[in-house]
Amino acid sequence: MRRLRVVMLALCGAMAVAVVLAQAPQKRGDYPQVWYQTPGKGRTFHAAIGHREDLWRIDATCRQCVIGAIRWAPRLEE
């Protein structure tokens, strides 16, 4: 499996994933949760966190991350 060239901003390790799933990890590695890349002249951002309404309401850091990415991708902010 080829790994994309991305900048990981937050990741979850295999052992943490195993605890959440209550099973032994099948493969070791990391699981990017928040990352971005700049292919060519473009910009992409991915966040696997912050999609639950309760977290969006109570976690200011999560909100700032997503709002910042929304402004960063179209180059409204650097």
PyMOL commands that place a pseudoatom at each C-alpha (Angstrom):
pseudoatom trace, name=CA, resn=MET, resi=1, chain=A, elem=C, hetatm=0, pos=[0.000, 0.000, 0.000]
pseudoatom trace, name=CA, resn=ARG, resi=2, chain=A, elem=C, hetatm=0, pos=[1.432, 3.353, -1.021]
pseudoatom trace, name=CA, resn=ARG, resi=3, chain=A, elem=C, hetatm=0, pos=[1.300, 6.118, 1.565]
pseudoatom trace, name=CA, resn=LEU, resi=4, chain=A, elem=C, hetatm=0, pos=[0.348, 9.573, 0.388]
pseudoatom trace, name=CA, resn=ARG, resi=5, chain=A, elem=C, hetatm=0, pos=[2.682, 12.409, 1.184]
pseudoatom trace, name=CA, resn=VAL, resi=6, chain=A, elem=C, hetatm=0, pos=[0.676, 14.168, 3.831]
pseudoatom trace, name=CA, resn=VAL, resi=7, chain=A, elem=C, hetatm=0, pos=[1.370, 16.229, 6.920]
pseudoatom trace, name=CA, resn=MET, resi=8, chain=A, elem=C, hetatm=0, pos=[-0.301, 14.547, 9.878]
pseudoatom trace, name=CA, resn=LEU, resi=9, chain=A, elem=C, hetatm=0, pos=[-1.614, 16.952, 12.476]
pseudoatom trace, name=CA, resn=ALA, resi=10, chain=A, elem=C, hetatm=0, pos=[-3.149, 14.305, 14.752]
pseudoatom trace, name=CA, resn=LEU, resi=11, chain=A, elem=C, hetatm=0, pos=[-2.963, 10.533, 14.729]
pseudoatom trace, name=CA, resn=CYS, resi=12, chain=A, elem=C, hetatm=0, pos=[-4.103, 7.579, 16.754]
pseudoatom trace, name=CA, resn=GLY, resi=13, chain=A, elem=C, hetatm=0, pos=[-1.766, 4.654, 17.408]
pseudoatom trace, name=CA, resn=ALA, resi=14, chain=A, elem=C, hetatm=0, pos=[-2.690, 1.011, 16.843]
pseudoatom trace, name=CA, resn=MET, resi=15, chain=A, elem=C, hetatm=0, pos=[-2.859, 0.215, 20.554]
pseudoatom trace, name=CA, resn=ALA, resi=16, chain=A, elem=C, hetatm=0, pos=[-5.321, 3.053, 21.209]
pseudoatom trace, name=CA, resn=VAL, resi=17, chain=A, elem=C, hetatm=0, pos=[-7.484, 1.828, 18.354]
pseudoatom trace, name=CA, resn=ALA, resi=18, chain=A, elem=C, hetatm=0, pos=[-7.394, -1.707, 19.809]
pseudoatom trace, name=CA, resn=VAL, resi=19, chain=A, elem=C, hetatm=0, pos=[-8.585, -0.424, 23.184]
pseudoatom trace, name=CA, resn=VAL, resi=20, chain=A, elem=C, hetatm=0, pos=[-11.461, 1.444, 21.572]
pseudoatom trace, name=CA, resn=LEU, resi=21, chain=A, elem=C, hetatm=0, pos=[-12.456, -1.593, 19.535]
pseudoatom trace, name=CA, resn=ALA, resi=22, chain=A, elem=C, hetatm=0, pos=[-11.872, -3.954, 22.502]
pseudoatom trace, name=CA, resn=GLN, resi=23, chain=A, elem=C, hetatm=0, pos=[-9.822, -6.344, 20.397]
pseudoatom trace, name=CA, resn=ALA, resi=24, chain=A, elem=C, hetatm=0, pos=[-6.153, -7.032, 19.718]
pseudoatom trace, name=CA, resn=PRO, resi=25, chain=A, elem=C, hetatm=0, pos=[-4.607, -4.919, 16.956]
pseudoatom trace, name=CA, resn=GLN, resi=26, chain=A, elem=C, hetatm=0, pos=[-4.303, -6.786, 13.694]
pseudoatom trace, name=CA, resn=LYS, resi=27, chain=A, elem=C, hetatm=0, pos=[-1.590, -4.555, 12.311]
pseudoatom trace, name=CA, resn=ARG, resi=28, chain=A, elem=C, hetatm=0, pos=[0.625, -1.970, 13.858]
pseudoatom trace, name=CA, resn=GLY, resi=29, chain=A, elem=C, hetatm=0, pos=[0.934, 1.544, 12.573]
pseudoatom trace, name=CA, resn=ASP, resi=30, chain=A, elem=C, hetatm=0, pos=[-0.691, 4.884, 12.878]
pseudoatom trace, name=CA, resn=TYR, resi=31, chain=A, elem=C, hetatm=0, pos=[-4.120, 6.038, 11.883]
pseudoatom trace, name=CA, resn=PRO, resi=32, chain=A, elem=C, hetatm=0, pos=[-4.155, 9.670, 10.743]
pseudoatom trace, name=CA, resn=GLN, resi=33, chain=A, elem=C, hetatm=0, pos=[-7.104, 11.585, 12.167]
pseudoatom trace, name=CA, resn=VAL, resi=34, chain=A, elem=C, hetatm=0, pos=[-6.299, 15.084, 10.916]
pseudoatom trace, name=CA, resn=TRP, resi=35, chain=A, elem=C, hetatm=0, pos=[-4.014, 15.713, 7.968]
pseudoatom trace, name=CA, resn=TYR, resi=36, chain=A, elem=C, hetatm=0, pos=[-3.404, 17.952, 4.987]
pseudoatom trace, name=CA, resn=GLN, resi=37, chain=A, elem=C, hetatm=0, pos=[-1.507, 17.838, 1.747]
pseudoatom trace, name=CA, resn=THR, resi=38, chain=A, elem=C, hetatm=0, pos=[-0.632, 20.301, -0.976]
pseudoatom trace, name=CA, resn=PRO, resi=39, chain=A, elem=C, hetatm=0, pos=[-0.636, 18.407, -4.282]
pseudoatom trace, name=CA, resn=GLY, resi=40, chain=A, elem=C, hetatm=0, pos=[0.557, 20.688, -7.065]
pseudoatom trace, name=CA, resn=LYS, resi=41, chain=A, elem=C, hetatm=0, pos=[-1.025, 24.076, -6.476]
pseudoatom trace, name=CA, resn=GLY, resi=42, chain=A, elem=C, hetatm=0, pos=[-3.980, 22.610, -4.564]
pseudoatom trace, name=CA, resn=ARG, resi=43, chain=A, elem=C, hetatm=0, pos=[-4.704, 22.105, -0.893]
pseudoatom trace, name=CA, resn=THR, resi=44, chain=A, elem=C, hetatm=0, pos=[-6.610, 19.299, 0.783]
pseudoatom trace, name=CA, resn=PHE, resi=45, chain=A, elem=C, hetatm=0, pos=[-7.555, 18.835, 4.407]
pseudoatom trace, name=CA, resn=HIS, resi=46, chain=A, elem=C, hetatm=0, pos=[-9.105, 15.828, 6.146]
pseudoatom trace, name=CA, resn=ALA, resi=47, chain=A, elem=C, hetatm=0, pos=[-10.469, 15.603, 9.680]
pseudoatom trace, name=CA, resn=ALA, resi=48, chain=A, elem=C, hetatm=0, pos=[-11.914, 12.385, 11.045]
pseudoatom trace, name=CA, resn=ILE, resi=49, chain=A, elem=C, hetatm=0, pos=[-12.817, 14.177, 14.272]
pseudoatom trace, name=CA, resn=GLY, resi=50, chain=A, elem=C, hetatm=0, pos=[-15.378, 16.809, 15.121]
pseudoatom trace, name=CA, resn=HIS, resi=51, chain=A, elem=C, hetatm=0, pos=[-18.333, 15.387, 13.236]
pseudoatom trace, name=CA, resn=ARG, resi=52, chain=A, elem=C, hetatm=0, pos=[-20.411, 14.699, 16.325]
pseudoatom trace, name=CA, resn=GLU, resi=53, chain=A, elem=C, hetatm=0, pos=[-22.664, 17.585, 17.266]
pseudoatom trace, name=CA, resn=ASP, resi=54, chain=A, elem=C, hetatm=0, pos=[-21.879, 17.363, 20.984]
pseudoatom trace, name=CA, resn=LEU, resi=55, chain=A, elem=C, hetatm=0, pos=[-18.118, 17.652, 20.355]
pseudoatom trace, name=CA, resn=TRP, resi=56, chain=A, elem=C, hetatm=0, pos=[-18.625, 20.544, 17.969]
pseudoatom trace, name=CA, resn=ARG, resi=57, chain=A, elem=C, hetatm=0, pos=[-20.563, 22.417, 20.658]
pseudoatom trace, name=CA, resn=ILE, resi=58, chain=A, elem=C, hetatm=0, pos=[-18.203, 21.815, 23.602]
pseudoatom trace, name=CA, resn=ASP, resi=59, chain=A, elem=C, hetatm=0, pos=[-14.719, 21.554, 22.049]
pseudoatom trace, name=CA, resn=ALA, resi=60, chain=A, elem=C, hetatm=0, pos=[-13.400, 24.956, 20.971]
pseudoatom trace, name=CA, resn=THR, resi=61, chain=A, elem=C, hetatm=0, pos=[-10.116, 23.424, 19.741]
pseudoatom trace, name=CA, resn=CYS, resi=62, chain=A, elem=C, hetatm=0, pos=[-11.986, 21.138, 17.372]
pseudoatom trace, name=CA, resn=ARG, resi=63, chain=A, elem=C, hetatm=0, pos=[-14.051, 24.046, 16.046]
pseudoatom trace, name=CA, resn=GLN, resi=64, chain=A, elem=C, hetatm=0, pos=[-10.950, 26.194, 15.542]
pseudoatom trace, name=CA, resn=CYS, resi=65, chain=A, elem=C, hetatm=0, pos=[-9.227, 23.369, 13.667]
pseudoatom trace, name=CA, resn=VAL, resi=66, chain=A, elem=C, hetatm=0, pos=[-12.087, 22.852, 11.219]
pseudoatom trace, name=CA, resn=ILE, resi=67, chain=A, elem=C, hetatm=0, pos=[-12.859, 26.550, 10.741]
pseudoatom trace, name=CA, resn=GLY, resi=68, chain=A, elem=C, hetatm=0, pos=[-9.155, 27.257, 10.209]
pseudoatom trace, name=CA, resn=ALA, resi=69, chain=A, elem=C, hetatm=0, pos=[-8.975, 24.523, 7.568]
pseudoatom trace, name=CA, resn=ILE, resi=70, chain=A, elem=C, hetatm=0, pos=[-12.031, 25.901, 5.799]
pseudoatom trace, name=CA, resn=ARG, resi=71, chain=A, elem=C, hetatm=0, pos=[-10.289, 29.276, 5.584]
pseudoatom trace, name=CA, resn=TRP, resi=72, chain=A, elem=C, hetatm=0, pos=[-6.848, 27.762, 4.744]
pseudoatom trace, name=CA, resn=ALA, resi=73, chain=A, elem=C, hetatm=0, pos=[-7.913, 25.546, 1.818]
pseudoatom trace, name=CA, resn=PRO, resi=74, chain=A, elem=C, hetatm=0, pos=[-9.107, 28.416, -0.453]
pseudoatom trace, name=CA, resn=ARG, resi=75, chain=A, elem=C, hetatm=0, pos=[-6.168, 30.568, 0.724]
pseudoatom trace, name=CA, resn=LEU, resi=76, chain=A, elem=C, hetatm=0, pos=[-8.285, 33.009, 2.746]
pseudoatom trace, name=CA, resn=GLU, resi=77, chain=A, elem=C, hetatm=0, pos=[-5.609, 32.537, 5.446]
pseudoatom trace, name=CA, resn=GLU, resi=78, chain=A, elem=C, hetatm=0, pos=[-2.119, 31.120, 5.343]
for i in range(1, 78): cmd.bond("trace and resi %d" % i, "trace and resi %d" % (i + 1))
show_as sticks, trace
zoom trace
